[in-house]
Amino acid sequence: METHQRRGRTHTSLSSLITLITIASPLASAAPSLTDDSKCECYLTNGTQASFFATHRFLDFRNLAKHAGVPPTIAKPNDSGSAPVTSEYFTSKEWTETFWVQSWNNSHQTREDATVLMVNSPNNVYIEANGDRNPSSQTWLTLRTQRLKDFQTASEIESVAPGFQYLSVRMLARTVGSPGAITALFTYRGSDRLADVQESDLEVRTMDPRNTIQYTNQPSYTEDGDEIDHATKNVTIPQGLPDWTHWAVHRLDWTPKETVWYVDGTEVATISFQTPRDPSKVILNAWSDGGEWSGNMTVNEAAYLQIQWLEIVYNATDENPAKKRKRNGGTGMLRGRDGDDDDDEKDGSCDVVCSIDETTERGKPVTLWNNGGVRMVGGGLITWIPSLTVLGMLALSSGWLW
């Protein structure tokens, strides 16, 4: 044991005391327990920018067999854009409280290199039965885009809430199909001026190699068409991780300092340049307009974004889901309660901290700590204030520290 001499007595090192606390505490080796969102006051993520968020939402598309069915592609642009939703699931409270299906087209847009009319259709957003050889679910959510003779039929879903301000969003997803399409997950705040657009992108171009994904904090180019090098990273997925045609957990963390992207828990890109700062939407889509970026898909070919589940922890400016929750998106320290509700509401403290990263059941959070406990995350040490206090007093009374 490492020791230091002070005042003629043996002084136990801090590392040895921590070891003793860790062994002695009955909570030190306890695994986090499954809970539900009603019992969580905030959520702490892991990763490069460990952050606190106020709210959790989980959309599970794995067991929706009664809504499954692949609708035939609608061949006329007007009929495609005005089509109804494909099943009752998309009118359910679970869906409509989070997303709405888009039906706009690009006929009034000014992308100079677009060569094809693109029409977003509710008909291209549907629940599909899992036809994999070894299925890991009954169903998944599909976003489809297909090139027809006179136009490109596409799909987009947009968050109902426009006021996400910092989040961690993940999806178990894959992209399959023909070259000439984009599938994407991104945050978005639009503007009439390109320079004022705020957006963090995860984009798959189906013309690219299967192990390549584009990550960007937009805008990535100027009004004059010049590229902004620091805004984007064209990443080759590290060896050992699945390419975009295979199921993988894709994750986007938007924090005040930077945007970080992960594939199956491995960080693959970080961009701090022009990180979005203002309230934004969350959007997913599958599309093509025949331009240079998306490519020009062969007539009758199609591509698909398939999603088994989607999970978000976030802070928002347009709702107040619970008082006394941490809303700083990862800045500052989390403080335990002092017993005074008014003071708690002022200082933003969070009494019950949960995690969606350490869970054993996707969609169910686990409790990290509550009632003022302190947990050190990421260094392998779990210690709690009550145990630390008791053992500290014991150490002082026994002369361990002095």
Secondary structure, DSSP 8 states (H G I E B T S, - for coil): --EEEETTEEEE-HHHHHHHHHHH-TTTT---EE--GGG-SEEE--STT--EESEEEEEE-SS-GGGB-------SHHHHHT---SSGGGGSHHHHTTEEE---BSTT---TT--S-EEE-GGGEEEEE---SS-SSSEEEEEEEEE-SS-EEEEEEEES---EEEEEEEEEEEEEE-SS-EEEEEEEE--SSGGG-EEEEEEEETTS-TTEEEEEEE--B-TT--B-GGGEEEEE--TTS--TTS-EEEEEEE-SS-EEEEETTEEEEEE-TT---S-BEEEEEEE--SSTTT----TT-EEEEEEEEEEEEEEESS---STT---STT-S------S-HHHHHHHT--SSEEESSS-SSTT--EEEE-TT-----SSS----HHHHHHHHHHHHHHTS--
